[in-house]
Amino acid sequence: MTRGALKDEDRVLWSLVAKTATPLKGKVAVAVPEPVPSAPEPPVAATRPVPGTAAPTPKAKAPRVSHNLDEPTLEKLSRGRLPIEGRVDLHGLTQQEAYSLLFSFLYRAHAGGARYVLVITGKGSSSGGDGVLRRSVPAWLSTPAFRHLVSSHDHASRQHGGSGALYVRLRRTRP
């Protein structure tokens, strides 16, 4: 990686931090441009829906998704017998930022051969309601855009974030 080149998730995180910073006395604030994804799009990117819109119907028959992990796998993950090969934290992001970050993270993890990853959504607002990302992320993982990446997902165990996190099993890469 060259100096100054940021990954998509780093760029999103940096823009969030830069928006909260105040300039020093006598200095002018620098405008922070909105992050523009620069990662190569996967072949199915044309069918990727925007959060809040209806997903287009796939023309080819997509693989069937089992949303829940099987009990033995869930137990091994919760006890640390299966490694979690990556994690992404979506706290404080908007739905659009979280969707883009999640998709790019899962795409890279899948391409890198990772099998199990942890997605941290947070538990939501303190006013007693479910968080937006806590409700949205499982729905996104079931859409056609994620179907070629995700095999199954389930709520994480308490030590990995409980209901504020998800274990995600990625599909095996085909040679």
C-alpha positions in Angstrom: 0.0 0.0 0.0 1.4 3.4 -0.9 1.5 6.2 1.6 -1.8 8.1 1.7 -3.8 5.4 0.0 -6.7 4.4 2.3 -8.9 1.3 2.2 -12.7 2.0 1.9 -13.4 1.2 5.5 -10.5 3.4 6.6 -11.8 6.3 4.4 -15.3 6.0 5.9 -13.9 5.9 9.5 -11.5 8.9 8.8 -14.4 11.0 7.3 -16.4 10.3 10.5 -13.5 11.4 12.7 -12.6 14.4 10.6 -16.2 15.7 10.8 -16.0 15.8 14.6 -12.6 17.6 14.8 -12.4 21.4 15.5 -9.6 23.4 13.9 -6.9 25.0 16.1 -7.2 28.7 16.9 -6.4 30.8 13.8 -6.7 27.8 11.4 -9.3 27.2 8.8 -11.3 23.9 8.7 -10.5 21.7 5.8 -13.5 20.4 3.9 -13.6 16.6 4.1 -14.8 15.0 0.8 -17.4 12.2 1.0 -15.8 8.8 0.7 -15.9 7.3 -2.8 -15.5 3.5 -3.0 -12.5 2.6 -5.2 -12.6 -1.2 -4.8 -13.2 -3.2 -7.9 -16.9 -4.2 -8.1 -17.7 -7.9 -8.1 -19.6 -9.4 -11.2 -23.0 -9.2 -9.4 -22.6 -5.5 -8.4 -25.2 -4.5 -10.9 -27.8 -6.4 -8.9 -26.8 -4.9 -5.5 -29.8 -3.0 -4.0 -29.5 0.2 -2.2 -30.8 -0.1 1.4 -34.5 0.9 1.7 -35.3 -0.1 -1.9 -36.7 -3.3 -3.3 -34.2 -5.8 -4.6 -34.4 -6.7 -8.2 -35.4 -10.3 -8.9 -32.4 -12.5 -10.0 -32.6 -14.0 -13.4 -30.3 -17.0 -12.7 -31.2 -19.4 -9.9 -29.2 -18.2 -6.8 -27.8 -20.6 -4.2 -30.1 -21.2 -1.3 -29.2 -19.5 1.9 -29.6 -21.1 5.3 -29.8 -18.1 7.7 -28.9 -20.0 10.9 -25.6 -21.7 11.7 -25.8 -25.3 12.8 -25.6 -25.9 16.6 -22.1 -27.6 16.6 -20.6 -24.8 14.6 -22.3 -22.1 16.7 -20.9 -23.8 19.9 -17.4 -24.1 18.5 -17.4 -20.4 17.5 -18.7 -19.3 20.9 -16.1 -21.4 22.7 -13.2 -20.3 20.5 -12.6 -23.6 18.9 -13.2 -22.2 15.4 -11.2 -19.1 14.6 -12.9 -15.9 13.7 -10.8 -14.7 10.7 -12.0 -11.2 10.5 -14.2 -8.6 12.2 -15.9 -5.4 11.2 -17.4 -2.8 13.5 -20.4 -0.8 12.1 -21.0 1.3 15.2 -22.0 4.9 14.5 -22.3 4.5 10.7 -25.2 5.5 8.6 -27.1 2.7 6.8 -25.5 3.7 3.5 -21.9 3.8 5.0 -22.5 0.5 6.9 -23.9 -1.3 3.8 -20.9 -0.2 1.7 -18.4 -1.1 4.4 -20.0 -4.5 5.0 -20.2 -5.4 1.4 -16.5 -4.5 0.7 -15.4 -6.2 3.9 -17.2 -9.5 3.1 -16.1 -9.4 -0.5 -12.4 -9.0 0.5 -12.7 -11.6 3.3 -14.3 -14.1 0.9 -11.6 -13.4 -1.7 -9.0 -14.0 0.9 -10.4 -17.4 1.8 -11.8 -16.5 5.2 -14.6 -18.8 6.5 -16.0 -17.2 9.7 -16.1 -13.5 10.4 -17.7 -11.3 13.1 -20.0 -8.4 12.2 -20.5 -6.0 15.1 -23.7 -3.9 14.7 -24.2 -2.7 18.2 -27.4 -3.2 20.2 -29.1 0.1 19.2 -30.3 3.1 21.0 -30.7 3.4 24.7 -34.4 4.3 24.4 -35.3 0.6 24.4 -35.8 0.1 20.7 -33.8 -2.1 18.4 -31.0 -0.4 16.6 -31.4 0.2 12.9 -28.2 -1.7 11.9 -29.1 -4.5 14.3 -32.3 -5.0 12.3 -31.0 -4.2 8.8 -27.7 -6.2 8.6 -29.4 -9.7 8.9 -31.8 -8.6 6.2 -29.0 -7.4 4.0 -27.1 -10.7 4.4 -30.2 -12.5 2.9 -30.4 -10.3 -0.2 -29.1 -11.5 -3.7 -26.2 -9.0 -3.5 -24.7 -10.9 -0.5 -25.9 -14.4 -1.5 -22.8 -15.4 -3.4 -20.6 -14.4 -0.4 -22.7 -15.5 2.7 -23.5 -19.1 3.5 -25.3 -18.5 6.8 -25.3 -16.1 9.8 -26.5 -16.2 13.4 -26.3 -14.0 16.6 -22.9 -14.1 18.3 -22.4 -15.5 21.8 -22.2 -13.2 24.8 -18.4 -12.9 24.8 -18.4 -11.8 21.2 -21.1 -9.2 21.5 -24.3 -11.2 22.0 -27.3 -9.8 20.1 -25.2 -6.8 19.0 -23.0 -8.9 16.8 -23.4 -11.7 14.2 -21.3 -14.7 13.2 -21.2 -14.9 9.4 -20.1 -18.1 7.6 -18.7 -17.2 4.2 -19.1 -19.5 1.2 -16.1 -21.4 0.1 -14.1 -19.9 -2.8 -14.3 -22.0 -5.9 -11.0 -22.8 -7.7 
